[in-house]
Amino acid sequence: MNGEQSIHSRLLEKIRSYTMPLVAQEILATHPPLVIAGITASGKNAATKYIVDTTDYRQVVTHTTRQPRPDEIHGKHYYFVKEEEMLKLLDSQSMIEAKLIHDIRISGISVRAYQDVVNAGHKPLLVIDVQGTEEISKFLPKLRPVFLLPPNFDTWVRMQEKRGRMSHSERLRRMHSAREELEQVLDNEHFFLVVNRDVPQTAREILGDVHDQASQRKAREAAQLLIDRLRTI
């Protein structure tokens, strides 16, 4: 147990001090990604699948230290790794970015996973959290990351329930993380907010070049309503 705690502590320390390596900066600049973020259960996977199935974009597979769900496949949905392996990847400067998610697990994008998509002739698509998006934005100032929102709080709760049962503490932790992410996004004008009511329409909005101010105002109002509701929990 002490050894495991030591590895976890070292990993958290490494993440706090990690700087994107030059090779990662170069590949991002040469092959800029489409970036999709969003609170948990906002429909990121469904929107991403639709885009991958209908365009030349391919998702860069994320590394994560969490355990796989029953329907998830290593190398397809995620690279499921132990904390020791994640620490080695960071020590060798093999990650583009890596962040602590929901205060319990580490997730991030490796340089190799990104290169695999580019080398196969596809356009890279990243599904990452707000912190990872902000890290990448430092090196890609023209990046216009997308942030997905559920239509409303009640729909969002039902979307979470479809993922299976979770403990009360886990649910509260996810809601706390969602509130923090929403507050960060509203403070960042670079994000393009999309309310995910219908997957094909959501995909069209994500891929569209024209983003009118009226839709963004409504989306930001929807985000604020979610924040207000979460503050009561």
ROSE-282942 format. One line per field, with one value per atom (N, C-alpha, C, O): residue in one letter; residue number from 1; atom name; z, y, x. Coordinates in pm, whole numbers. Atoms other than C-alpha are relative to their C-alpha. Layout:
REM ROSE-282942
resn = (a ...)
resi = (NUM ...)
name = (CA ...)
z = (Z ...)
y = (Y ...)
x = (X ...)
//
This chain:
REM ROSE-282942
resn = (m m m m n n n n g g g g e e e e q q q q s s s s i i i i h h h h s s s s r r r r l l l l l l l l e e e e k k k k i i i i r r r r s s s s y y y y t t t t m m m m p p p p l l l l v v v v a a a a q q q q e e e e i i i i l l l l a a a a t t t t h h h h p p p p p p p p l l l l v v v v i i i i a a a a g g g g i i i i t t t t a a a a s s s s g g g g k k k k n n n n a a a a a a a a t t t t k k k k y y y y i i i i v v v v d d d d t t t t t t t t d d d d y y y y r r r r q q q q v v v v v v v v t t t t h h h h t t t t t t t t r r r r q q q q p p p p r r r r p p p p d d d d e e e e i i i i h h h h g g g g k k k k h h h h y y y y y y y y f f f f v v v v k k k k e e e e e e e e e e e e m m m m l l l l k k k k l l l l l l l l d d d d s s s s q q q q s s s s m m m m i i i i e e e e a a a a k k k k l l l l i i i i h h h h d d d d i i i i r r r r i i i i s s s s g g g g i i i i s s s s v v v v r r r r a a a a y y y y q q q q d d d d v v v v v v v v n n n n a a a a g g g g h h h h k k k k p p p p l l l l l l l l v v v v i i i i d d d d v v v v q q q q g g g g t t t t e e e e e e e e i i i i s s s s k k k k f f f f l l l l p p p p k k k k l l l l r r r r p p p p v v v v f f f f l l l l l l l l p p p p p p p p n n n n f f f f d d d d t t t t w w w w v v v v r r r r m m m m q q q q e e e e k k k k r r r r g g g g r r r r m m m m s s s s h h h h s s s s e e e e r r r r l l l l r r r r r r r r m m m m h h h h s s s s a a a a r r r r e e e e e e e e l l l l e e e e q q q q v v v v l l l l d d d d n n n n e e e e h h h h f f f f f f f f l l l l v v v v v v v v n n n n r r r r d d d d v v v v p p p p q q q q t t t t a a a a r r r r e e e e i i i i l l l l g g g g d d d d v v v v h h h h d d d d q q q q a a a a s s s s q q q q r r r r k k k k a a a a r r r r e e e e a a a a a a a a q q q q l l l l l l l l i i i i d d d d r r r r l l l l r r r r t t t t i i i i)
resi = (1 1 1 1 2 2 2 2 3 3 3 3 4 4 4 4 5 5 5 5 6 6 6 6 7 7 7 7 8 8 8 8 9 9 9 9 10 10 10 10 11 11 11 11 12 12 12 12 13 13 13 13 14 14 14 14 15 15 15 15 16 16 16 16 17 17 17 17 18 18 18 18 19 19 19 19 20 20 20 20 21 21 21 21 22 22 22 22 23 23 23 23 24 24 24 24 25 25 25 25 26 26 26 26 27 27 27 27 28 28 28 28 29 29 29 29 30 30 30 30 31 31 31 31 32 32 32 32 33 33 33 33 34 34 34 34 35 35 35 35 36 36 36 36 37 37 37 37 38 38 38 38 39 39 39 39 40 40 40 40 41 41 41 41 42 42 42 42 43 43 43 43 44 44 44 44 45 45 45 45 46 46 46 46 47 47 47 47 48 48 48 48 49 49 49 49 50 50 50 50 51 51 51 51 52 52 52 52 53 53 53 53 54 54 54 54 55 55 55 55 56 56 56 56 57 57 57 57 58 58 58 58 59 59 59 59 60 60 60 60 61 61 61 61 62 62 62 62 63 63 63 63 64 64 64 64 65 65 65 65 66 66 66 66 67 67 67 67 68 68 68 68 69 69 69 69 70 70 70 70 71 71 71 71 72 72 72 72 73 73 73 73 74 74 74 74 75 75 75 75 76 76 76 76 77 77 77 77 78 78 78 78 79 79 79 79 80 80 80 80 81 81 81 81 82 82 82 82 83 83 83 83 84 84 84 84 85 85 85 85 86 86 86 86 87 87 87 87 88 88 88 88 89 89 89 89 90 90 90 90 91 91 91 91 92 92 92 92 93 93 93 93 94 94 94 94 95 95 95 95 96 96 96 96 97 97 97 97 98 98 98 98 99 99 99 99 100 100 100 100 101 101 101 101 102 102 102 102 103 103 103 103 104 104 104 104 105 105 105 105 106 106 106 106 107 107 107 107 108 108 108 108 109 109 109 109 110 110 110 110 111 111 111 111 112 112 112 112 113 113 113 113 114 114 114 114 115 115 115 115 116 116 116 116 117 117 117 117 118 118 118 118 119 119 119 119 120 120 120 120 121 121 121 121 122 122 122 122 123 123 123 123 124 124 124 124 125 125 125 125 126 126 126 126 127 127 127 127 128 128 128 128 129 129 129 129 130 130 130 130 131 131 131 131 132 132 132 132 133 133 133 133 134 134 134 134 135 135 135 135 136 136 136 136 137 137 137 137 138 138 138 138 139 139 139 139 140 140 140 140 141 141 141 141 142 142 142 142 143 143 143 143 144 144 144 144 145 145 145 145 146 146 146 146 147 147 147 147 148 148 148 148 149 149 149 149 150 150 150 150 151 151 151 151 152 152 152 152 153 153 153 153 154 154 154 154 155 155 155 155 156 156 156 156 157 157 157 157 158 158 158 158 159 159 159 159 160 160 160 160 161 161 161 161 162 162 162 162 163 163 163 163 164 164 164 164 165 165 165 165 166 166 166 166 167 167 167 167 168 168 168 168 169 169 169 169 170 170 170 170 171 171 171 171 172 172 172 172 173 173 173 173 174 174 174 174 175 175 175 175 176 176 176 176 177 177 177 177 178 178 178 178 179 179 179 179 180 180 180 180 181 181 181 181 182 182 182 182 183 183 183 183 184 184 184 184 185 185 185 185 186 186 186 186 187 187 187 187 188 188 188 188 189 189 189 189 190 190 190 190 191 191 191 191 192 192 192 192 193 193 193 193 194 194 194 194 195 195 195 195 196 196 196 196 197 197 197 197 198 198 198 198 199 199 199 199 200 200 200 200 201 201 201 201 202 202 202 202 203 203 203 203 204 204 204 204 205 205 205 205 206 206 206 206 207 207 207 207 208 208 208 208 209 209 209 209 210 210 210 210 211 211 211 211 212 212 212 212 213 213 213 213 214 214 214 214 215 215 215 215 216 216 216 216 217 217 217 217 218 218 218 218 219 219 219 219 220 220 220 220 221 221 221 221 222 222 222 222 223 223 223 223 224 224 224 224 225 225 225 225 226 226 226 226 227 227 227 227 228 228 228 228 229 229 229 229 230 230 230 230 231 231 231 231 232 232 232 232 233 233 233 233)
name = (N CA C O N CA C O N CA C O N CA C O N CA C O N CA C O N CA C O N CA C O N CA C O N CA C O N CA C O N CA C O N CA C O N CA C O N CA C O N CA C O N CA C O N CA C O N CA C O N CA C O N CA C O N CA C O N CA C O N CA C O N CA C O N CA C O N CA C O N CA C O N CA C O N CA C O N CA C O N CA C O N CA C O N CA C O N CA C O N CA C O N CA C O N CA C O N CA C O N CA C O N CA C O N CA C O N CA C O N CA C O N CA C O N CA C O N CA C O N CA C O N CA C O N CA C O N CA C O N CA C O N CA C O N CA C O N CA C O N CA C O N CA C O N CA C O N CA C O N CA C O N CA C O N CA C O N CA C O N CA C O N CA C O N CA C O N CA C O N CA C O N CA C O N CA C O N CA C O N CA C O N CA C O N CA C O N CA C O N CA C O N CA C O N CA C O N CA C O N CA C O N CA C O N CA C O N CA C O N CA C O N CA C O N CA C O N CA C O N CA C O N CA C O N CA C O N CA C O N CA C O N CA C O N CA C O N CA C O N CA C O N CA C O N CA C O N CA C O N CA C O N CA C O N CA C O N CA C O N CA C O N CA C O N CA C O N CA C O N CA C O N CA C O N CA C O N CA C O N CA C O N CA C O N CA C O N CA C O N CA C O N CA C O N CA C O N CA C O N CA C O N CA C O N CA C O N CA C O N CA C O N CA C O N CA C O N CA C O N CA C O N CA C O N CA C O N CA C O N CA C O N CA C O N CA C O N CA C O N CA C O N CA C O N CA C O N CA C O N CA C O N CA C O N CA C O N CA C O N CA C O N CA C O N CA C O N CA C O N CA C O N CA C O N CA C O N CA C O N CA C O N CA C O N CA C O N CA C O N CA C O N CA C O N CA C O N CA C O N CA C O N CA C O N CA C O N CA C O N CA C O N CA C O N CA C O N CA C O N CA C O N CA C O N CA C O N CA C O N CA C O N CA C O N CA C O N CA C O N CA C O N CA C O N CA C O N CA C O N CA C O N CA C O N CA C O N CA C O N CA C O N CA C O N CA C O N CA C O N CA C O N CA C O N CA C O N CA C O N CA C O N CA C O N CA C O N CA C O N CA C O N CA C O N CA C O N CA C O N CA C O N CA C O N CA C O N CA C O N CA C O N CA C O N CA C O N CA C O N CA C O N CA C O N CA C O N CA C O N CA C O N CA C O N CA C O N CA C O N CA C O N CA C O N CA C O N CA C O N CA C O N CA C O N CA C O N CA C O N CA C O N CA C O N CA C O N CA C O N CA C O N CA C O N CA C O N CA C O N CA C O N CA C O)
z = (0 0 0 -71 -5 85 -135 -176 132 -252 -99 -179 88 -433 27 -66 -35 -244 -50 -95 45 -330 -150 -195 144 -701 -34 -120 26 -692 32 -43 -38 -512 -102 -139 102 -761 -130 -199 123 -1047 6 -90 -15 -913 -6 -66 3 -861 -142 -184 138 -1215 -88 -173 80 -1364 24 -70 -34 -1181 -67 -100 56 -1323 -148 -207 137 -1667 -102 -95 110 -1972 -133 -152 129 -2323 -74 -91 69 -2509 -139 -196 129 -2829 -112 -201 106 -3045 -4 -111 -7 -2925 -54 -127 49 -2993 -152 -217 146 -3347 -73 -175 69 -3437 12 -79 -16 -3297 -98 -156 89 -3500 -146 -226 138 -3818 -34 -146 19 -3773 114 205 -110 -3551 12 -89 -23 -3393 6 25 -41 -3363 145 175 -143 -2986 51 31 -60 -2810 150 191 -145 -2436 42 -41 -50 -2216 135 171 -131 -1876 -20 -127 8 -1800 -45 -3 49 -1980 -82 -81 87 -2218 -143 -228 134 -2523 -87 -210 77 -2625 -87 -203 75 -2728 -121 -228 111 -2944 -113 -230 101 -3121 -71 -192 58 -3172 -96 -205 87 -3318 -131 -238 120 -3562 -93 -214 80 -3678 -63 -180 51 -3713 -111 -209 100 -3910 -130 -234 117 -4152 -58 -158 48 -4198 2 33 -5 -4224 137 155 -135 -3855 66 46 -81 -3628 141 159 -138 -3250 43 19 -60 -3083 131 219 -117 -2821 124 125 -125 -2467 90 94 -107 -2199 130 158 -128 -1863 102 68 -108 -1526 61 154 -56 -1458 -58 -159 45 -1493 -117 -120 112 -1817 44 135 -19 -1820 -79 -165 63 -1933 -153 -214 146 -2294 -65 -186 55 -2337 -35 35 52 -2535 5 -41 -6 -2468 -140 -226 131 -2762 -95 -195 83 -2911 69 15 -75 -2647 81 85 -77 -2426 1 -29 -42 -2346 153 219 -145 -1995 58 29 -52 -1804 151 209 -144 -1448 25 -66 -33 -1266 -26 -62 26 -1298 -146 -176 142 -1677 -38 -117 27 -1684 47 -20 -52 -1471 -92 -115 94 -1712 -127 -179 120 -2008 24 -63 -33 -1833 20 -24 -23 -1723 -131 -141 130 -2085 -97 -215 84 -2216 -120 -231 108 -2420 -8 -93 -3 -2337 -53 -27 40 -2504 120 147 -123 -2189 85 35 -92 -1882 119 170 -108 -1610 95 59 -100 -1294 -27 -37 32 -1364 120 178 -112 -1096 130 219 -120 -836 29 137 -30 -875 -106 -73 104 -1211 -88 -91 91 -1463 -143 -177 141 -1831 -83 -39 85 -2119 -139 -166 139 -2484 -20 15 26 -2586 -139 -229 130 -2869 -103 -218 94 -3026 -50 -169 42 -3029 -100 -195 92 -3201 -135 -240 122 -3453 -79 -202 68 -3531 -88 -201 78 -3648 -121 -232 107 -3853 -106 -226 93 -4008 -85 -195 76 -4119 -100 -172 98 -4321 44 -39 -51 -4097 73 108 -78 -3923 147 176 -142 -3543 70 52 -84 -3308 144 175 -141 -2936 84 68 -99 -2665 135 189 -122 -2354 95 59 -100 -2039 -20 -104 15 -1997 29 -41 -33 -1833 -114 -148 113 -2119 -119 -190 110 -2370 19 -76 -26 -2204 -15 -58 17 -2202 -148 -185 145 -2578 -60 -152 52 -2640 18 -56 -21 -2502 -122 -153 115 -2807 -132 -238 120 -3054 29 55 -39 -2989 -87 -44 89 -3287 16 -54 -23 -3156 48 132 -39 -3125 56 -15 -56 -2889 22 52 -19 -2865 141 190 -130 -2530 -9 -37 10 -2523 131 240 -115 -2292 -19 -132 9 -2213 -13 24 18 -2295 129 131 -130 -1926 110 81 -113 -1579 8 29 -15 -1572 -107 -78 108 -1910 31 6 -35 -1791 106 95 -104 -1480 -59 -24 65 -1695 -84 -90 81 -1924 89 51 -94 -1622 48 62 -51 -1497 -101 -62 102 -1829 4 -48 -9 -1754 108 122 -106 -1464 136 150 -137 -1090 46 11 -61 -904 142 176 -140 -540 13 -78 -23 -389 -2 -57 -3 -329 -141 -173 136 -690 -79 -156 68 -817 41 -44 -47 -600 -54 -89 52 -713 -147 -189 142 -1079 -18 -107 9 -1021 39 -20 -40 -842 -114 -142 113 -1133 -115 -179 108 -1382 25 -66 -33 -1202 -22 -79 18 -1197 -148 -189 143 -1570 -66 -147 58 -1659 35 -49 -41 -1459 -75 -113 76 -1631 -143 -198 139 -1973 -19 -116 13 -1913 20 -23 -17 -1813 -116 -119 113 -2139 -130 -169 122 -2458 -120 -224 114 -2679 -26 -138 18 -2622 -83 -69 76 -2869 63 59 -73 -2674 -92 -173 79 -2831 95 173 -78 -2664 -79 -191 69 -2753 13 104 0 -2831 -99 -78 106 -3146 -59 -102 36 -3242 -140 -152 133 -3621 -5 -64 -2 -3563 82 44 -82 -3288 -79 -74 83 -3524 -105 -129 101 -3792 62 2 -68 -3542 36 23 -35 -3426 -121 -111 121 -3783 -78 -169 75 -3901 22 127 -7 -3975 53 98 -42 -3885 134 146 -133 -3519 39 78 -23 -3469 149 234 -138 -3154 76 197 -67 -3081 58 171 -49 -3050 117 210 -109 -2831 127 238 -117 -2603 67 190 -55 -2561 66 171 -56 -2500 133 227 -125 -2233 108 226 -97 -2069 52 171 -42 -2065 97 194 -90 -1905 137 240 -128 -1638 79 202 -68 -1559 67 178 -58 -1503 125 226 -114 -1274 119 232 -108 -1074 67 189 -57 -1029 81 188 -70 -929 132 225 -124 -665 113 229 -102 -482 54 146 -39 -448 103 147)
y = (-121 0 126 222 -116 242 26 141 -16 173 60 146 -53 241 148 228 -140 566 84 196 -72 667 26 136 -15 607 104 189 -96 800 143 236 -133 1092 53 170 -40 1098 37 131 -26 1087 136 213 -129 1382 115 219 -103 1580 21 134 -8 1499 74 154 -65 1612 151 230 -143 1946 74 193 -66 2017 -32 17 47 1857 112 193 -97 2071 -74 -171 66 1974 -2 104 8 1847 65 82 -68 2014 -84 -30 85 1713 5 -1 -11 1742 135 143 -133 2116 4 67 -1 2055 -74 -27 77 1787 67 58 -74 1995 118 146 -115 2297 -43 26 49 2091 -64 -51 69 1889 37 -43 -45 2092 -87 -128 90 1888 70 191 -40 1918 -46 -163 31 1933 6 105 6 1824 -27 -125 18 1867 4 23 -4 1856 -67 -150 65 1759 -147 -188 142 1392 -24 47 39 1228 109 121 -104 1522 -48 26 56 1295 10 2 -12 1334 -124 -112 124 969 -16 -56 14 969 98 62 -102 1293 -36 -21 38 1173 -116 -115 115 841 41 -7 -46 1017 72 50 -74 1248 -95 -81 97 961 -84 -116 84 756 74 11 -76 1038 96 163 -92 1233 -68 -186 51 1191 15 -20 -11 1268 -137 -221 120 990 41 127 -36 1007 -53 -169 41 998 -69 -9 79 724 50 66 -54 853 -110 -221 87 687 37 154 -27 652 -106 -221 94 494 -62 -142 61 406 -140 -177 135 55 6 95 0 -31 -40 -121 45 -59 -130 -163 132 -396 1 -96 -4 -282 70 92 -74 -102 -91 -188 82 -241 81 195 -62 -159 28 -61 -37 28 55 118 -54 115 117 227 -107 313 81 204 -62 389 -94 -212 82 270 -3 96 13 139 -39 -147 22 165 15 83 -17 133 130 188 -127 436 -5 96 12 301 29 97 -22 301 146 203 -141 648 87 183 -75 776 -12 85 19 624 83 140 -80 794 148 217 -140 1129 25 127 -14 1075 5 73 5 1003 106 103 -108 1312 -54 -1 66 1086 44 -5 -45 1266 143 227 -137 1571 76 189 -58 1643 -113 -222 96 1460 77 169 -73 1571 -95 -208 73 1451 21 135 -6 1370 -45 -150 31 1374 -29 -98 14 1385 -144 -172 139 1011 -69 -161 72 911 98 217 -80 1034 -38 -156 24 1071 98 209 -88 1214 -57 -172 36 1203 -19 67 26 1043 51 60 -44 1169 -111 -85 112 823 -20 -44 17 794 107 80 -109 1132 -25 -6 28 1036 -114 -113 113 710 48 0 -53 905 78 61 -83 1151 -87 -66 87 879 -84 -126 77 693 88 39 -90 999 62 113 -54 1111 133 169 -122 1436 -34 -107 38 1415 68 187 -49 1454 -37 -153 23 1492 16 114 -11 1424 10 -91 -22 1576 92 147 -84 1768 146 178 -145 2146 36 118 -31 2151 -37 40 41 1956 91 122 -92 2182 132 186 -127 2492 -14 80 24 2337 4 67 3 2272 139 177 -134 2619 95 192 -85 2773 -2 97 17 2640 14 21 -20 2678 112 85 -111 3026 15 76 -10 2998 -118 -126 116 2674 45 134 -31 2686 -128 -194 125 2397 3 107 15 2270 -53 -140 50 2219 -39 45 50 2001 16 -1 -14 2064 -89 -105 69 1847 104 220 -98 2012 66 185 -55 2056 -97 -204 78 1921 -138 -237 128 1648 -99 -217 87 1509 -48 -164 37 1513 -110 -203 103 1312 -135 -238 125 1052 -58 -180 47 1032 -65 -164 59 963 -136 -230 126 691 -113 -229 102 508 -67 -177 55 452 -107 -170 100 225 65 186 -49 256 53 -1 -54 468 41 68 -35 548 147 227 -139 866 93 203 -84 998 22 131 -13 928 98 179 -92 1109 144 234 -135 1411 51 168 -39 1411 42 140 -33 1411 132 211 -124 1691 119 226 -106 1897 31 148 -20 1843 70 158 -62 1937 149 231 -142 2262 77 187 -68 2351 20 127 -10 2276 106 185 -99 2482 142 231 -134 2778 41 157 -29 2753 39 133 -23 2741 137 207 -130 3047 115 228 -102 3237 3 86 12 3137 22 -59 -35 3304 -85 -78 82 3058 -119 -170 118 2775 33 138 -6 2719 -100 -220 85 2584 -55 19 65 2334 -77 -160 75 2208 -125 -116 128 1840 -55 -132 49 1777 -114 -203 98 1567 -24 71 28 1390 49 117 -50 1459 153 209 -146 1826 51 149 -37 1848 -12 76 21 1705 110 159 -107 1960 132 208 -124 2242 -4 97 12 2111 24 90 -9 2091 128 159 -122 2416 109 118 -110 2718 129 220 -122 2976 -24 -114 15 3018 134 227 -128 3289 32 -56 -48 3498 -38 -62 31 3422 -141 -162 138 3046 -11 -87 4 3107 63 16 -63 3337 -97 -108 98 3071 -116 -165 111 2800 41 -39 -47 3011 16 -5 -7 3071 -139 -156 138 2693 -49 -119 37 2646 64 0 -69 2904 -62 -70 68 2730 -129 -162 121 2407 32 -37 -42 2585 36 -5 -43 2741 -121 -123 121 2400 -79 -130 75 2237 66 -2 -72 2503 -34 -10 36 2378 -142 -185 140 2023 -12 -123)
x = (83 0 86 56 -87 282 64 79 -60 444 -98 -61 103 117 -23 -38 19 71 117 98 -118 425 -7 24 12 367 -107 -86 107 39 44 15 -49 202 99 95 -97 488 -69 -29 74 241 -69 -66 67 42 100 73 -105 362 50 73 -48 476 -99 -59 103 146 1 -12 0 163 116 104 -119 510 23 119 -25 470 -14 -107 1 549 -3 71 13 450 135 196 -129 761 -6 -113 -10 881 -60 -126 53 791 -153 -213 147 430 -46 -144 36 420 7 -76 -20 547 -111 -161 103 294 -136 -218 125 7 -6 -111 -4 117 -14 -77 5 157 -134 -184 128 -163 -94 -117 87 -399 -124 -181 113 -678 -135 -144 134 -1051 -13 11 4 -1104 -144 -214 133 -1422 14 76 4 -1469 -147 -235 136 -1777 -9 75 17 -1905 -34 -79 29 -1947 -144 -235 134 -2244 -67 -190 58 -2290 -17 -66 16 -2282 123 113 -124 -1918 26 63 -30 -1883 -91 -44 94 -2196 32 29 -33 -2100 130 142 -128 -1744 -15 42 21 -1857 -65 -26 68 -2086 98 97 -98 -1806 101 135 -97 -1559 -61 7 67 -1813 -31 -50 46 -1895 105 78 -104 -1567 136 147 -137 -1189 64 181 -54 -1146 7 -80 -13 -1022 40 126 -30 -1016 136 169 -126 -678 -34 -97 37 -710 72 194 -52 -663 56 2 -51 -448 -73 -93 66 -624 39 66 -32 -551 -125 -114 121 -915 -20 39 32 -1052 -99 -184 95 -1238 -140 -157 137 -1614 -19 63 18 -1758 3 47 9 -1810 119 117 -113 -1477 117 145 -110 -1183 130 135 -132 -818 53 52 -54 -667 -103 -67 108 -1005 -70 -79 67 -1190 101 93 -107 -889 119 108 -112 -542 -6 22 12 -597 137 188 -135 -269 1 -83 -20 -151 75 135 -65 -16 150 210 -143 338 33 132 -24 312 -23 51 26 159 116 154 -114 445 121 192 -110 699 -19 76 29 527 29 81 -26 548 149 202 -145 909 78 180 -69 1007 -50 -16 53 823 -78 -68 74 594 -146 -220 138 268 -13 73 31 117 -52 -11 55 -82 -55 -84 59 -210 -55 9 66 -450 -71 -104 76 -622 -149 -194 142 -989 -83 -56 90 -1263 78 28 -84 -980 45 95 -33 -920 85 160 -73 -770 76 48 -81 -515 -36 -44 25 -598 82 109 -78 -398 21 -13 -25 -295 150 230 -142 34 39 -44 -53 253 -17 -52 8 253 -143 -163 139 -127 -40 -114 29 -148 68 7 -74 119 -63 -63 64 -63 -115 -131 111 -369 51 1 -55 -165 68 50 -73 54 -94 -58 98 -259 -76 -163 62 -363 -131 -207 126 -647 22 134 -4 -731 -26 -121 13 -688 -116 -142 109 -983 32 59 -29 -924 -126 -199 107 -1180 69 115 -77 -1026 -76 -180 65 -1115 40 124 -24 -1113 145 203 -138 -771 95 184 -83 -614 -19 77 28 -784 72 129 -67 -646 151 219 -143 -298 38 136 -27 -312 -19 53 28 -456 117 131 -117 -136 91 157 -88 46 -74 -12 82 -244 -100 -217 87 -386 -124 -222 115 -624 -97 -198 87 -776 -138 -150 138 -1155 -62 -138 51 -1237 -151 -209 143 -1594 -27 45 41 -1765 -147 -233 136 -2076 -77 -23 90 -2369 -122 -169 130 -2673 -110 -89 108 -3009 -45 -76 41 -3097 45 98 -50 -3024 -65 4 71 -3292 44 63 -48 -3184 141 175 -137 -2825 4 84 5 -2911 -40 18 41 -3089 113 129 -113 -2785 106 168 -94 -2566 -49 30 57 -2801 12 20 -14 -2774 137 155 -136 -2405 12 117 -5 -2493 2 17 7 -2515 137 241 -122 -2261 -32 -147 20 -2212 -42 -21 41 -2353 121 114 -119 -2002 56 104 -48 -1904 -88 -37 91 -2215 28 31 -29 -2139 133 147 -131 -1776 -10 51 18 -1882 -75 -44 75 -2131 87 76 -92 -1867 97 124 -92 -1625 -70 -12 77 -1898 -18 -4 18 -1965 129 127 -128 -1596 32 78 -28 -1563 -88 -40 91 -1870 43 37 -44 -1742 126 141 -122 -1402 -33 24 35 -1563 -65 -36 65 -1781 98 71 -104 -1467 98 189 -94 -1294 -76 -159 73 -1414 40 -26 -46 -1224 -91 -95 84 -1472 -124 -186 125 -1754 -95 -71 94 -2052 -109 -165 104 -2293 -91 -44 96 -2611 -37 -87 14 -2637 -142 -172 139 -3005 -20 -102 13 -2962 139 204 -140 -2638 37 139 -39 -2638 8 100 -3 -2725 118 183 -116 -2463 128 214 -119 -2202 14 124 -5 -2294 44 119 -41 -2257 148 217 -141 -1920 89 193 -81 -1791 -22 55 32 -1949 103 165 -96 -1734 -62 9 68 -1998 -70 -154 58 -2091 -64 5 65 -2353 -7 -8 -3 -2362 -127 -122 127 -2729 3 -41 -6 -2669 97 75 -96 -2366 -57 -30 63 -2563 -97 -100 94 -2833 74 32 -77 -2574 63 67 -59 -2404 -107 -80 111 -2741 -34 -63 27 -2797 108 78 -110 -2455 -18 7 19 -2535 -114 -106 110 -2864 47 6 -56 -2673 83 74 -82 -2428 -89 -63 90 -2711 -65 -81 62 -2875 102 71 -104 -2547 39 82 -33 -2488 -96 -65 99 -2798 20 -50 -20 -2661 110 141)
//
